[in-house]
Amino acid sequence: KYWDLYDNVDIDLPIVQQIDLNHPHSQRLANVLDMKNMEITQTDIINARRAYYGNISYIDEKIGELINALIECDTFDNTIIIIAADHGDMLGEHGLWYKMTFGEGSARVPLIMHFPKHLFGSNTGNANLQIDDNVSLIDILPTMIDIGSINNYLKNDYIDDELNGRSLTRYFANMECKHHNTMMQQTDDNIVVGEYFGEGAISPMVMIKYNEYKYIFCLDDPSQIYNLAQDKNELNNVYGLLDDKIYDTLEYLREEYYNDAKLSMLKQKVIRDQHQRRFIYETTKNHANVDWNFHPFAGINYSKDRFMRNHKDLNDLELNSRFPRIPHTDYSRK
């Protein structure tokens, strides 16, 4: 159904299709995805993007169904709705797929909020307001705490004022932001920070988004800075080429958030944790398998077969998660 929505539609191709093999992280991702041994044709790219657009249409339809249900139950005008995502997908941009990078396709996600005006009394916000500032998923918690505090719905005196993230209530209601990151307030509100410890990384990777500048750095790779206002496709790394004032601000933020000493400490912590988990694996693999999964229904091996664990191939998991079931597909290329 959703695939067919895009029948006879011109699917756009990635603006930048070549992978940047001059940067070590992109090289490692190419190895992770085994791209040297996998030919990706223009047809493959178009089909992948078409399927992704179909997924978005599916989600959009389901959100509409939920909203219609709220309206039918006469609760829409008393319901706060937040739509977000944990990550995007590169969809072939810069020759990359999935997430695993701080590229815009992967790291930039939607954050849509609906707040009934009457919940704020006289402090009503602006309808249909689009915010261009940098915000983060970690801003959702302090936002909800502040909303819960309106009219004393939630007593939050016990909540730490040093919560990570910043309340977004300043955008849609004339109220004081009670929860914010004080370091951010000392510099500029228009800052978000991300960190990455996953596939392709050999050291903790950090991204600082300050105004229009995206600063990506780690201990073992060359630093990257992109001016997204002038270079939305992230083609020109301007690290070392910036105005001194901007560069000094970015370096100050790096020093405050993730200086080299902290990054080194994090790397060693990760390595110690890996050694511990490898030790446990090696000492238990030849013995009876201990199932650590939580089973919500007694007597049913529910978690092991339904959720992703290391024993199961990801392709099989996804095939079995679809309804109606589809025939098994051989993903190997002949």
Sequence and secondary structure as in RCSB ss.txt:
>XXXX:A:sequence
KYWDLYDNVDIDLPIVQQIDLNHPHSQRLANVLDMKNMEITQTDIINARRAYYGNISYIDEKIGELINALIECDT
FDNTIIIIAADHGDMLGEHGLWYKMTFGEGSARVPLIMHFPKHLFGSNTGNANLQIDDNVSLIDILPTMIDIGSI
NNYLKNDYIDDELNGRSLTRYFANMECKHHNTMMQQTDDNIVVGEYFGEGAISPMVMIKYNEYKYIFCLDDPSQI
YNLAQDKNELNNVYGLLDDKIYDTLEYLREEYYNDAKLSMLKQKVIRDQHQRRFIYETTKNHANVDWNFHPFAGI
NYSKDRFMRNHKDLNDLELNSRFPRIPHTDYSRK
>XXXX:A:secstr
 TTGGGTT      S  S  TTSHHHHHHHHHTTGGG    HHHHHHHHHHHHHHHHHHHHHHHHHHHHHHHTT 
GGG  EEEE S    TTGGG  SSSS SHHHH   EEEE  GGGGTT    TT    S   GGGHHHHHHHHHHG
GGSS  TTS TT SS   HHHHSSS      HHHHHH SSEEEEEE STT SS EEEEEETTEEEEE SSS  EE
EETTT TT     TT S HHHHHHHHHHHHHHH HHHHHHHHHHHHHHHHHHHHHHHHHTTS        SSTTS
 HHHHHS  TTS HHHHHHHTSSS       S  
